Each structure stands twice: as structure tokens, then as C-alpha cells.
Amino acid sequence: MHKTKRMLIIALPTVVWACAAVADGAGEDRKQLHHLPAAETSRFEVTDRVWPEQPGDAHVCLWKDDKLCALSITIDDNCAPDHQWWIEQGKKYGWHFTWFMITGRAGTGAYWGTWDEWREMRRLGHDVQSHTVTHLHFKDEGRAEDEIKDIDAEYAISVRHIEENLNDHRCVVLAYPGGKNSQLNDRDVAAKYFIGARGTVGHINRADQIDYLNTSSVGGINIGGAPWSEFNNLLDPALYRGRGYRGWYCTHFHGVKEDRRQELGEKLEYIKQREDQVWVGLFREVVMYGQQRDTARLKTLDSKSQEIRFNLSDDMDDTLFDFPLTVKVRLPDNWKTVRATQAGTPVEVSQLEHDGSPFALVQAVPDKGEVVLIDGRQ
Ligand SMILES: [Zn+2]
């Protein structure tokens, strides 16, 4: 199914997809975007956590699980000698990382990893996405690979390599390669194949202005260093004029030499201790969540004493964007527990109290049917 769709994306001009729409149940055309245009200005006001006032009121949380901010850890250029170390860190902290791999190098030497190793990485829950086929070396003398004629092929064939070699896996995001040929990168071409792409400007992504096709990313994790990319900006509005507050910290690594591992481990530990505030998500997940959230519409249908119903929709392509958004719902005061369904199927929901009032955090996918919350005692 997905393969068919991918073929269509390749065959048609992007604009066709950018304007595609489907009719929803109410006869209203819904957009099916593959990515949002760069934000000229703020898309919304960044505030502290929101607490809806009246029972039945609902709000789409800025980040998953109503965390204050988001963090994605990405690793470029295959770095197979580091795989075991990163796998250990993933197990230790309960996190998953995004590997942006150079697909044409797989199986060509110890540094690049074999497809078996990349399949194992996926099996462990880590993500494997595109860092192109040749790292933009397709024009270099003696490095040409017959298939790769231009940047379009460089991007498109990397998707094919990943999807053919990793079972049931979608390649939907890219990290633009840096280095000597980086001028060959092309945002418009990337837009044909990817829902998000990682750039390398070393800033924190402001939550309200993420440029999904050229995100910022900090090299390594900065704790106590340069003010513009300091990790704590995410958590404290008083730092760096609040510009990083509640933002998305995307970080990228290359090889991590053994003598740097302890220092990096201490930084991971520092973040772990603050994980109640930080959503550690895959690059792909944050790119989905962000674009779904930025275009989300939440419509409360009904709220009675025993039942709350709402519809959640967005402007993103439903075949590509299927990550649950966290919706915070103010519950009636007398609800002690809560259960939730979407289109009749149970979905994850948790309950919390704030200033003496009960709230639910429910995980719902936009455009996947009506969400119903009921008093769990029923
Ligand atoms: Zn690279």
C-alpha cells in the first residue's frame, strides 16, 4: 500500500500533493499536506502548560504527554563502531535514537554497518532514516554510482534502499549531508520525498516556528556552554530571553570516541533526571507531532456528566501522519477514573490532578474518528 503511494509521490509534481484534499464526513474538504511551509512568523503563542477550565474543555498539548519540551538524539554517517555503545545507552535510559544512515555504504566496510545490523537497530526500536545514498559524493571523481545522476536520485534512492532492506519500515525524514558538496542539497527536492529534514544550524527549534524541512540541530548536547543552544533554555523562560523555552532540542552526533563517552553519558543522565519535563522522541515522531499539532482542530461534540466526546482533525496527510497527539481534557469533578476510546477502540489515557481538579491526558490520532471519554466507574 505504502509502496504504491510512494510511486505516486515520485510520479506527480509536489504541488498536486500539497493541494490534495479529501472530503470528511461533514462534507468539508480536509487538506492532506506532506509538510508545512516555513513559518514566516509565530504560528501560535507559546505559553506555560494549559489547564482547561470547564469540565469537558480540551486542549492539544504542545508536546507528547504534556511535557514541557522535546529532545531528539540523532546520529549521522553510520558509525557502526559506536552501535553497541548507543544501544546500551538506549537500554539504560529507555530511549530510542534516530540513525541517519548513508544507504549506499551499507555492507561496504566495518564503519558502515550491514543491513543485518540496521535491521537489528530497528528491532531494538531505534529509527533508521536517510542521510542520502552517497553523502552527496555522487559527482566526485571516482565515486560516481551509476544510478545516482542528481540530487533527486540521491534522495529518492535512499528511501528505496531503506524501505527495501528494512521490513515494514517507512523512510520519511532526511538529514541533509554537510561537507564539501552540501550546496547540492535542495529543499524543494527533499519536499517530494520527506515530511521533515534536519539541517545543521545550531539553535534550539522554537516550538511555534519550526521549519520542518530545515530544522535546526545542535552538534552534541550543550549543558553549561554557549547561551543560544544551552539545554536548560528549554526548561527556563528566564534564559536566553525565553527563545528556547518549551522548544525542540534536536541534537546530532557523529563518532563518539571512547574518551568522550563518559562525559556524554553524564549529560544523558542529566537529561534523564529531568525526563518528567522532556519528551525524548524520535526525529520522525517530533516532526509528525509538530505538524499535526500546528494544524490541529479540536471540536468538542458533547459533554455530559458521564461522557465527553470530541473530534480531532488536522491538515496533514493521514497516510503519513498517524502519531497520537496528547489531548488534555478537564474532567467533571466527581470522575475518579477515566476510560477512553477512539472510533470505538480503547486508547491510552492517564489521569492527573491540578489545583484540586481532575484532568485526563488522552492519546488520539487526528482524523481517526471520534474520541469518547467515560467515567471509569461505569
Ligand atoms: Zn554526514
Boltz pocket constraint, residues with backbone or C-beta under 6 A from the ligand:
constraints:
  - pocket:
      binder: B
      contacts: [[A, 76], [A, 77], [A, 131], [A, 135], [A, 176], [A, 177], [A, 178]]
      max_distance: 6.0
